[in-house]
Amino acid sequence: MMEFFREYWIFLKARKKLWMLPIIILLLLTGFLLFAVQGLAGSPFIYTLF
């Protein structure tokens, strides 16, 4: 899995696409947030944000 991230980082640097990095990080954090709260009682309030 780490090899994928390493190659992706090299791709971003070589193609000068570093502006995509914050977008990808935001999408990963959002996905983690939705995964982490799916069993909590507060999850209906989180889902209304999206």
PDBQT receptor file of N, H, CA, C and O in Angstrom, charges set to zero:
ATOM      1  N   MET A   1       0.827  -1.202   0.000  1.00  0.00    +0.000 N 
ATOM      2  CA  MET A   1       0.000   0.000   0.000  1.00  0.00    +0.000 C 
ATOM      3  C   MET A   1       0.867   1.260   0.000  1.00  0.00    +0.000 C 
ATOM      4  O   MET A   1       0.551   2.247  -0.664  1.00  0.00    +0.000 OA
ATOM      5  N   MET A   2       1.957   1.207   0.751  1.00  0.00    +0.000 N 
ATOM      6  H   MET A   2       2.213   0.405   1.290  1.00  0.00    +0.000 HD
ATOM      7  CA  MET A   2       2.837   2.376   0.786  1.00  0.00    +0.000 C 
ATOM      8  C   MET A   2       3.504   2.617  -0.568  1.00  0.00    +0.000 C 
ATOM      9  O   MET A   2       3.823   3.755  -0.914  1.00  0.00    +0.000 OA
ATOM     10  N   GLU A   3       3.712   1.554  -1.323  1.00  0.00    +0.000 N 
ATOM     11  H   GLU A   3       3.453   0.630  -1.042  1.00  0.00    +0.000 HD
ATOM     12  CA  GLU A   3       4.292   1.706  -2.657  1.00  0.00    +0.000 C 
ATOM     13  C   GLU A   3       3.358   2.517  -3.562  1.00  0.00    +0.000 C 
ATOM     14  O   GLU A   3       3.819   3.311  -4.382  1.00  0.00    +0.000 OA
ATOM     15  N   PHE A   4       2.069   2.318  -3.414  1.00  0.00    +0.000 N 
ATOM     16  H   PHE A   4       1.694   1.673  -2.748  1.00  0.00    +0.000 HD
ATOM     17  CA  PHE A   4       1.092   3.084  -4.193  1.00  0.00    +0.000 C 
ATOM     18  C   PHE A   4       1.207   4.573  -3.884  1.00  0.00    +0.000 C 
ATOM     19  O   PHE A   4       1.230   5.400  -4.795  1.00  0.00    +0.000 OA
ATOM     20  N   PHE A   5       1.279   4.912  -2.599  1.00  0.00    +0.000 N 
ATOM     21  H   PHE A   5       1.261   4.240  -1.858  1.00  0.00    +0.000 HD
ATOM     22  CA  PHE A   5       1.382   6.322  -2.217  1.00  0.00    +0.000 C 
ATOM     23  C   PHE A   5       2.693   6.933  -2.683  1.00  0.00    +0.000 C 
ATOM     24  O   PHE A   5       2.736   8.097  -3.082  1.00  0.00    +0.000 OA
ATOM     25  N   ARG A   6       3.757   6.150  -2.631  1.00  0.00    +0.000 N 
ATOM     26  H   ARG A   6       3.722   5.204  -2.306  1.00  0.00    +0.000 HD
ATOM     27  CA  ARG A   6       5.058   6.645  -3.082  1.00  0.00    +0.000 C 
ATOM     28  C   ARG A   6       5.027   6.927  -4.585  1.00  0.00    +0.000 C 
ATOM     29  O   ARG A   6       5.503   7.972  -5.029  1.00  0.00    +0.000 OA
ATOM     30  N   GLU A   7       4.475   6.009  -5.360  1.00  0.00    +0.000 N 
ATOM     31  H   GLU A   7       4.089   5.160  -4.999  1.00  0.00    +0.000 HD
ATOM     32  CA  GLU A   7       4.395   6.225  -6.801  1.00  0.00    +0.000 C 
ATOM     33  C   GLU A   7       3.446   7.368  -7.149  1.00  0.00    +0.000 C 
ATOM     34  O   GLU A   7       3.689   8.116  -8.096  1.00  0.00    +0.000 OA
ATOM     35  N   TYR A   8       2.383   7.499  -6.397  1.00  0.00    +0.000 N 
ATOM     36  H   TYR A   8       2.185   6.892  -5.628  1.00  0.00    +0.000 HD
ATOM     37  CA  TYR A   8       1.452   8.603  -6.640  1.00  0.00    +0.000 C 
ATOM     38  C   TYR A   8       2.114   9.946  -6.343  1.00  0.00    +0.000 C 
ATOM     39  O   TYR A   8       1.904  10.918  -7.068  1.00  0.00    +0.000 OA
ATOM     40  N   TRP A   9       2.901  10.001  -5.291  1.00  0.00    +0.000 N 
ATOM     41  H   TRP A   9       3.072   9.211  -4.702  1.00  0.00    +0.000 HD
ATOM     42  CA  TRP A   9       3.620  11.235  -4.946  1.00  0.00    +0.000 C 
ATOM     43  C   TRP A   9       4.607  11.594  -6.053  1.00  0.00    +0.000 C 
ATOM     44  O   TRP A   9       4.724  12.761  -6.426  1.00  0.00    +0.000 OA
ATOM     45  N   ILE A  10       5.322  10.591  -6.581  1.00  0.00    +0.000 N 
ATOM     46  H   ILE A  10       5.227   9.643  -6.278  1.00  0.00    +0.000 HD
ATOM     47  CA  ILE A  10       6.262  10.834  -7.676  1.00  0.00    +0.000 C 
ATOM     48  C   ILE A  10       5.513  11.327  -8.913  1.00  0.00    +0.000 C 
ATOM     49  O   ILE A  10       5.981  12.231  -9.606  1.00  0.00    +0.000 OA
ATOM     50  N   PHE A  11       4.353  10.736  -9.189  1.00  0.00    +0.000 N 
ATOM     51  H   PHE A  11       3.972  10.002  -8.626  1.00  0.00    +0.000 HD
ATOM     52  CA  PHE A  11       3.532  11.180 -10.314  1.00  0.00    +0.000 C 
ATOM     53  C   PHE A  11       3.114  12.635 -10.152  1.00  0.00    +0.000 C 
ATOM     54  O   PHE A  11       3.202  13.418 -11.097  1.00  0.00    +0.000 OA
ATOM     55  N   LEU A  12       2.653  13.001  -8.943  1.00  0.00    +0.000 N 
ATOM     56  H   LEU A  12       2.581  12.364  -8.175  1.00  0.00    +0.000 HD
ATOM     57  CA  LEU A  12       2.210  14.378  -8.714  1.00  0.00    +0.000 C 
ATOM     58  C   LEU A  12       3.366  15.365  -8.888  1.00  0.00    +0.000 C 
ATOM     59  O   LEU A  12       3.183  16.440  -9.460  1.00  0.00    +0.000 OA
ATOM     60  N   LYS A  13       4.544  15.006  -8.401  1.00  0.00    +0.000 N 
ATOM     61  H   LYS A  13       4.692  14.133  -7.936  1.00  0.00    +0.000 HD
ATOM     62  CA  LYS A  13       5.691  15.899  -8.539  1.00  0.00    +0.000 C 
ATOM     63  C   LYS A  13       6.140  16.005  -9.987  1.00  0.00    +0.000 C 
ATOM     64  O   LYS A  13       6.468  17.095 -10.455  1.00  0.00    +0.000 OA
ATOM     65  N   ALA A  14       6.160  14.892 -10.697  1.00  0.00    +0.000 N 
ATOM     66  H   ALA A  14       5.893  14.006 -10.317  1.00  0.00    +0.000 HD
ATOM     67  CA  ALA A  14       6.638  14.899 -12.080  1.00  0.00    +0.000 C 
ATOM     68  C   ALA A  14       5.687  15.654 -13.004  1.00  0.00    +0.000 C 
ATOM     69  O   ALA A  14       6.136  16.342 -13.920  1.00  0.00    +0.000 OA
ATOM     70  N   ARG A  15       4.411  15.538 -12.781  1.00  0.00    +0.000 N 
ATOM     71  H   ARG A  15       4.046  14.979 -12.037  1.00  0.00    +0.000 HD
ATOM     72  CA  ARG A  15       3.419  16.184 -13.652  1.00  0.00    +0.000 C 
ATOM     73  C   ARG A  15       3.017  17.572 -13.169  1.00  0.00    +0.000 C 
ATOM     74  O   ARG A  15       2.160  18.219 -13.770  1.00  0.00    +0.000 OA
ATOM     75  N   LYS A  16       3.645  18.030 -12.074  1.00  0.00    +0.000 N 
ATOM     76  H   LYS A  16       4.342  17.504 -11.587  1.00  0.00    +0.000 HD
ATOM     77  CA  LYS A  16       3.347  19.357 -11.504  1.00  0.00    +0.000 C 
ATOM     78  C   LYS A  16       1.874  19.487 -11.141  1.00  0.00    +0.000 C 
ATOM     79  O   LYS A  16       1.238  20.501 -11.430  1.00  0.00    +0.000 OA
ATOM     80  N   LYS A  17       1.344  18.455 -10.509  1.00  0.00    +0.000 N 
ATOM     81  H   LYS A  17       1.861  17.632 -10.275  1.00  0.00    +0.000 HD
ATOM     82  CA  LYS A  17      -0.066  18.433 -10.107  1.00  0.00    +0.000 C 
ATOM     83  C   LYS A  17      -0.198  18.480  -8.587  1.00  0.00    +0.000 C 
ATOM     84  O   LYS A  17      -1.096  17.852  -8.026  1.00  0.00    +0.000 OA
ATOM     85  N   LEU A  18       0.674  19.207  -7.925  1.00  0.00    +0.000 N 
ATOM     86  H   LEU A  18       1.403  19.717  -8.381  1.00  0.00    +0.000 HD
ATOM     87  CA  LEU A  18       0.624  19.256  -6.467  1.00  0.00    +0.000 C 
ATOM     88  C   LEU A  18      -0.627  19.959  -5.942  1.00  0.00    +0.000 C 
ATOM     89  O   LEU A  18      -0.954  19.842  -4.761  1.00  0.00    +0.000 OA
ATOM     90  N   TRP A  19      -1.317  20.679  -6.803  1.00  0.00    +0.000 N 
ATOM     91  H   TRP A  19      -1.050  20.774  -7.762  1.00  0.00    +0.000 HD
ATOM     92  CA  TRP A  19      -2.552  21.334  -6.375  1.00  0.00    +0.000 C 
ATOM     93  C   TRP A  19      -3.643  20.308  -6.077  1.00  0.00    +0.000 C 
ATOM     94  O   TRP A  19      -4.626  20.631  -5.410  1.00  0.00    +0.000 OA
ATOM     95  N   MET A  20      -3.482  19.069  -6.565  1.00  0.00    +0.000 N 
ATOM     96  H   MET A  20      -2.684  18.806  -7.107  1.00  0.00    +0.000 HD
ATOM     97  CA  MET A  20      -4.471  18.028  -6.312  1.00  0.00    +0.000 C 
ATOM     98  C   MET A  20      -4.347  17.436  -4.912  1.00  0.00    +0.000 C 
ATOM     99  O   MET A  20      -5.291  16.814  -4.425  1.00  0.00    +0.000 OA
ATOM    100  N   LEU A  21      -3.215  17.616  -4.266  1.00  0.00    +0.000 N 
ATOM    101  H   LEU A  21      -2.449  18.122  -4.662  1.00  0.00    +0.000 HD
ATOM    102  CA  LEU A  21      -2.966  16.996  -2.969  1.00  0.00    +0.000 C 
ATOM    103  C   LEU A  21      -3.960  17.433  -1.890  1.00  0.00    +0.000 C 
ATOM    104  O   LEU A  21      -4.474  16.564  -1.186  1.00  0.00    +0.000 OA
ATOM    105  N   PRO A  22      -4.265  18.727  -1.716  1.00  0.00    +0.000 N 
ATOM    106  CA  PRO A  22      -5.270  19.093  -0.700  1.00  0.00    +0.000 C 
ATOM    107  C   PRO A  22      -6.657  18.516  -0.984  1.00  0.00    +0.000 C 
ATOM    108  O   PRO A  22      -7.388  18.183  -0.052  1.00  0.00    +0.000 OA
ATOM    109  N   ILE A  23      -7.020  18.398  -2.242  1.00  0.00    +0.000 N 
ATOM    110  H   ILE A  23      -6.426  18.669  -2.999  1.00  0.00    +0.000 HD
ATOM    111  CA  ILE A  23      -8.316  17.831  -2.592  1.00  0.00    +0.000 C 
ATOM    112  C   ILE A  23      -8.378  16.369  -2.181  1.00  0.00    +0.000 C 
ATOM    113  O   ILE A  23      -9.378  15.916  -1.625  1.00  0.00    +0.000 OA
ATOM    114  N   ILE A  24      -7.318  15.637  -2.454  1.00  0.00    +0.000 N 
ATOM    115  H   ILE A  24      -6.506  16.005  -2.907  1.00  0.00    +0.000 HD
ATOM    116  CA  ILE A  24      -7.267  14.217  -2.114  1.00  0.00    +0.000 C 
ATOM    117  C   ILE A  24      -7.287  14.024  -0.606  1.00  0.00    +0.000 C 
ATOM    118  O   ILE A  24      -7.976  13.137  -0.102  1.00  0.00    +0.000 OA
ATOM    119  N   ILE A  25      -6.539  14.844   0.116  1.00  0.00    +0.000 N 
ATOM    120  H   ILE A  25      -5.978  15.564  -0.293  1.00  0.00    +0.000 HD
ATOM    121  CA  ILE A  25      -6.520  14.744   1.579  1.00  0.00    +0.000 C 
ATOM    122  C   ILE A  25      -7.900  15.036   2.153  1.00  0.00    +0.000 C 
ATOM    123  O   ILE A  25      -8.350  14.350   3.071  1.00  0.00    +0.000 OA
ATOM    124  N   LEU A  26      -8.571  16.046   1.619  1.00  0.00    +0.000 N 
ATOM    125  H   LEU A  26      -8.206  16.603   0.873  1.00  0.00    +0.000 HD
ATOM    126  CA  LEU A  26      -9.916  16.379   2.093  1.00  0.00    +0.000 C 
ATOM    127  C   LEU A  26     -10.898  15.239   1.830  1.00  0.00    +0.000 C 
ATOM    128  O   LEU A  26     -11.729  14.930   2.684  1.00  0.00    +0.000 OA
ATOM    129  N   LEU A  27     -10.811  14.620   0.670  1.00  0.00    +0.000 N 
ATOM    130  H   LEU A  27     -10.136  14.871  -0.024  1.00  0.00    +0.000 HD
ATOM    131  CA  LEU A  27     -11.690  13.491   0.360  1.00  0.00    +0.000 C 
ATOM    132  C   LEU A  27     -11.416  12.306   1.284  1.00  0.00    +0.000 C 
ATOM    133  O   LEU A  27     -12.350  11.643   1.736  1.00  0.00    +0.000 OA
ATOM    134  N   LEU A  28     -10.147  12.036   1.566  1.00  0.00    +0.000 N 
ATOM    135  H   LEU A  28      -9.388  12.574   1.199  1.00  0.00    +0.000 HD
ATOM    136  CA  LEU A  28      -9.808  10.940   2.477  1.00  0.00    +0.000 C 
ATOM    137  C   LEU A  28     -10.306  11.204   3.892  1.00  0.00    +0.000 C 
ATOM    138  O   LEU A  28     -10.823  10.298   4.547  1.00  0.00    +0.000 OA
ATOM    139  N   LEU A  29     -10.157  12.431   4.367  1.00  0.00    +0.000 N 
ATOM    140  H   LEU A  29      -9.737  13.167   3.836  1.00  0.00    +0.000 HD
ATOM    141  CA  LEU A  29     -10.637  12.775   5.708  1.00  0.00    +0.000 C 
ATOM    142  C   LEU A  29     -12.161  12.690   5.792  1.00  0.00    +0.000 C 
ATOM    143  O   LEU A  29     -12.703  12.234   6.798  1.00  0.00    +0.000 OA
ATOM    144  N   THR A  30     -12.843  13.122   4.749  1.00  0.00    +0.000 N 
ATOM    145  H   THR A  30     -12.402  13.493   3.931  1.00  0.00    +0.000 HD
ATOM    146  CA  THR A  30     -14.300  13.030   4.730  1.00  0.00    +0.000 C 
ATOM    147  C   THR A  30     -14.753  11.573   4.751  1.00  0.00    +0.000 C 
ATOM    148  O   THR A  30     -15.686  11.215   5.469  1.00  0.00    +0.000 OA
ATOM    149  N   GLY A  31     -14.085  10.740   3.959  1.00  0.00    +0.000 N 
ATOM    150  H   GLY A  31     -13.326  11.031   3.376  1.00  0.00    +0.000 HD
ATOM    151  CA  GLY A  31     -14.407   9.320   3.956  1.00  0.00    +0.000 C 
ATOM    152  C   GLY A  31     -14.156   8.676   5.301  1.00  0.00    +0.000 C 
ATOM    153  O   GLY A  31     -14.949   7.851   5.754  1.00  0.00    +0.000 OA
ATOM    154  N   PHE A  32     -13.050   9.046   5.950  1.00  0.00    +0.000 N 
ATOM    155  H   PHE A  32     -12.406   9.717   5.582  1.00  0.00    +0.000 HD
ATOM    156  CA  PHE A  32     -12.757   8.504   7.276  1.00  0.00    +0.000 C 
ATOM    157  C   PHE A  32     -13.797   8.962   8.293  1.00  0.00    +0.000 C 
ATOM    158  O   PHE A  32     -14.217   8.179   9.145  1.00  0.00    +0.000 OA
ATOM    159  N   LEU A  33     -14.215  10.222   8.209  1.00  0.00    +0.000 N 
ATOM    160  H   LEU A  33     -13.874  10.858   7.516  1.00  0.00    +0.000 HD
ATOM    161  CA  LEU A  33     -15.230  10.733   9.127  1.00  0.00    +0.000 C 
ATOM    162  C   LEU A  33     -16.540   9.966   8.965  1.00  0.00    +0.000 C 
ATOM    163  O   LEU A  33     -17.159   9.579   9.956  1.00  0.00    +0.000 OA
ATOM    164  N   LEU A  34     -16.957   9.748   7.739  1.00  0.00    +0.000 N 
ATOM    165  H   LEU A  34     -16.453  10.062   6.934  1.00  0.00    +0.000 HD
ATOM    166  CA  LEU A  34     -18.200   9.004   7.513  1.00  0.00    +0.000 C 
ATOM    167  C   LEU A  34     -18.080   7.557   7.975  1.00  0.00    +0.000 C 
ATOM    168  O   LEU A  34     -19.043   6.993   8.494  1.00  0.00    +0.000 OA
ATOM    169  N   PHE A  35     -16.919   6.957   7.794  1.00  0.00    +0.000 N 
ATOM    170  H   PHE A  35     -16.137   7.415   7.372  1.00  0.00    +0.000 HD
ATOM    171  CA  PHE A  35     -16.710   5.585   8.242  1.00  0.00    +0.000 C 
ATOM    172  C   PHE A  35     -16.683   5.501   9.766  1.00  0.00    +0.000 C 
ATOM    173  O   PHE A  35     -17.205   4.547  10.343  1.00  0.00    +0.000 OA
ATOM    174  N   ALA A  36     -16.076   6.495  10.423  1.00  0.00    +0.000 N 
ATOM    175  H   ALA A  36     -15.652   7.270   9.954  1.00  0.00    +0.000 HD
ATOM    176  CA  ALA A  36     -15.901   6.458  11.873  1.00  0.00    +0.000 C 
ATOM    177  C   ALA A  36     -17.217   6.673  12.621  1.00  0.00    +0.000 C 
ATOM    178  O   ALA A  36     -17.393   6.129  13.711  1.00  0.00    +0.000 OA
ATOM    179  N   VAL A  37     -18.134   7.447  12.068  1.00  0.00    +0.000 N 
ATOM    180  H   VAL A  37     -17.991   7.889  11.182  1.00  0.00    +0.000 HD
ATOM    181  CA  VAL A  37     -19.361   7.777  12.802  1.00  0.00    +0.000 C 
ATOM    182  C   VAL A  37     -20.566   6.967  12.343  1.00  0.00    +0.000 C 
ATOM    183  O   VAL A  37     -21.690   7.281  12.736  1.00  0.00    +0.000 OA
ATOM    184  N   GLN A  38     -20.375   5.955  11.538  1.00  0.00    +0.000 N 
ATOM    185  H   GLN A  38     -19.462   5.700  11.218  1.00  0.00    +0.000 HD
ATOM    186  CA  GLN A  38     -21.543   5.239  11.020  1.00  0.00    +0.000 C 
ATOM    187  C   GLN A  38     -22.276   4.473  12.107  1.00  0.00    +0.000 C 
ATOM    188  O   GLN A  38     -23.450   4.153  11.922  1.00  0.00    +0.000 OA
ATOM    189  N   GLY A  39     -21.645   4.164  13.228  1.00  0.00    +0.000 N 
ATOM    190  H   GLY A  39     -20.691   4.425  13.379  1.00  0.00    +0.000 HD
ATOM    191  CA  GLY A  39     -22.330   3.424  14.278  1.00  0.00    +0.000 C 
ATOM    192  C   GLY A  39     -22.742   4.287  15.456  1.00  0.00    +0.000 C 
ATOM    193  O   GLY A  39     -23.314   3.775  16.419  1.00  0.00    +0.000 OA
ATOM    194  N   LEU A  40     -22.472   5.552  15.406  1.00  0.00    +0.000 N 
ATOM    195  H   LEU A  40     -22.008   5.968  14.624  1.00  0.00    +0.000 HD
ATOM    196  CA  LEU A  40     -22.800   6.431  16.542  1.00  0.00    +0.000 C 
ATOM    197  C   LEU A  40     -24.221   6.968  16.451  1.00  0.00    +0.000 C 
ATOM    198  O   LEU A  40     -24.841   6.960  15.388  1.00  0.00    +0.000 OA
ATOM    199  N   ALA A  41     -24.720   7.436  17.592  1.00  0.00    +0.000 N 
ATOM    200  H   ALA A  41     -24.216   7.443  18.456  1.00  0.00    +0.000 HD
ATOM    201  CA  ALA A  41     -26.067   8.007  17.617  1.00  0.00    +0.000 C 
ATOM    202  C   ALA A  41     -26.104   9.367  16.928  1.00  0.00    +0.000 C 
ATOM    203  O   ALA A  41     -27.174   9.809  16.511  1.00  0.00    +0.000 OA
ATOM    204  N   GLY A  42     -24.974  10.032  16.799  1.00  0.00    +0.000 N 
ATOM    205  H   GLY A  42     -24.104   9.673  17.137  1.00  0.00    +0.000 HD
ATOM    206  CA  GLY A  42     -24.930  11.341  16.163  1.00  0.00    +0.000 C 
ATOM    207  C   GLY A  42     -24.789  11.279  14.662  1.00  0.00    +0.000 C 
ATOM    208  O   GLY A  42     -24.696  12.322  14.014  1.00  0.00    +0.000 OA
ATOM    209  N   SER A  43     -24.769  10.093  14.088  1.00  0.00    +0.000 N 
ATOM    210  H   SER A  43     -24.845   9.246  14.614  1.00  0.00    +0.000 HD
ATOM    211  CA  SER A  43     -24.544   9.976  12.654  1.00  0.00    +0.000 C 
ATOM    212  C   SER A  43     -25.642  10.633  11.810  1.00  0.00    +0.000 C 
ATOM    213  O   SER A  43     -25.313  11.150  10.742  1.00  0.00    +0.000 OA
ATOM    214  N   PRO A  44     -26.918  10.652  12.205  1.00  0.00    +0.000 N 
ATOM    215  CA  PRO A  44     -27.887  11.359  11.356  1.00  0.00    +0.000 C 
ATOM    216  C   PRO A  44     -27.577  12.851  11.231  1.00  0.00    +0.000 C 
ATOM    217  O   PRO A  44     -27.897  13.468  10.215  1.00  0.00    +0.000 OA
ATOM    218  N   PHE A  45     -26.964  13.423  12.243  1.00  0.00    +0.000 N 
ATOM    219  H   PHE A  45     -26.703  12.921  13.068  1.00  0.00    +0.000 HD
ATOM    220  CA  PHE A  45     -26.609  14.841  12.165  1.00  0.00    +0.000 C 
ATOM    221  C   PHE A  45     -25.415  15.049  11.240  1.00  0.00    +0.000 C 
ATOM    222  O   PHE A  45     -25.331  16.070  10.557  1.00  0.00    +0.000 OA
ATOM    223  N   ILE A  46     -24.495  14.094  11.212  1.00  0.00    +0.000 N 
ATOM    224  H   ILE A  46     -24.563  13.264  11.767  1.00  0.00    +0.000 HD
ATOM    225  CA  ILE A  46     -23.348  14.201  10.304  1.00  0.00    +0.000 C 
ATOM    226  C   ILE A  46     -23.797  14.069   8.864  1.00  0.00    +0.000 C 
ATOM    227  O   ILE A  46     -23.321  14.801   7.997  1.00  0.00    +0.000 OA
ATOM    228  N   TYR A  47     -24.713  13.142   8.596  1.00  0.00    +0.000 N 
ATOM    229  H   TYR A  47     -25.100  12.547   9.301  1.00  0.00    +0.000 HD
ATOM    230  CA  TYR A  47     -25.154  12.914   7.230  1.00  0.00    +0.000 C 
ATOM    231  C   TYR A  47     -25.944  14.106   6.682  1.00  0.00    +0.000 C 
ATOM    232  O   TYR A  47     -26.002  14.287   5.465  1.00  0.00    +0.000 OA
ATOM    233  N   THR A  48     -26.545  14.912   7.536  1.00  0.00    +0.000 N 
ATOM    234  H   THR A  48     -26.498  14.766   8.524  1.00  0.00    +0.000 HD
ATOM    235  CA  THR A  48     -27.255  16.084   7.027  1.00  0.00    +0.000 C 
ATOM    236  C   THR A  48     -26.288  17.144   6.512  1.00  0.00    +0.000 C 
ATOM    237  O   THR A  48     -26.674  18.002   5.718  1.00  0.00    +0.000 OA
ATOM    238  N   LEU A  49     -25.031  17.091   6.958  1.00  0.00    +0.000 N 
ATOM    239  H   LEU A  49     -24.717  16.394   7.603  1.00  0.00    +0.000 HD
ATOM    240  CA  LEU A  49     -24.046  18.048   6.473  1.00  0.00    +0.000 C 
ATOM    241  C   LEU A  49     -23.679  17.769   5.019  1.00  0.00    +0.000 C 
ATOM    242  O   LEU A  49     -23.274  18.674   4.288  1.00  0.00    +0.000 OA
ATOM    243  N   PHE A  50     -23.820  16.534   4.613  1.00  0.00    +0.000 N 
ATOM    244  H   PHE A  50     -24.149  15.800   5.207  1.00  0.00    +0.000 HD
ATOM    245  CA  PHE A  50     -23.432  16.160   3.260  1.00  0.00    +0.000 C 
ATOM    246  C   PHE A  50     -24.671  15.926   2.444  1.00  0.00    +0.000 C 
ATOM    247  O   PHE A  50     -24.579  15.598   1.261  1.00  0.00    +0.000 OA
TER     248      PHE A  50
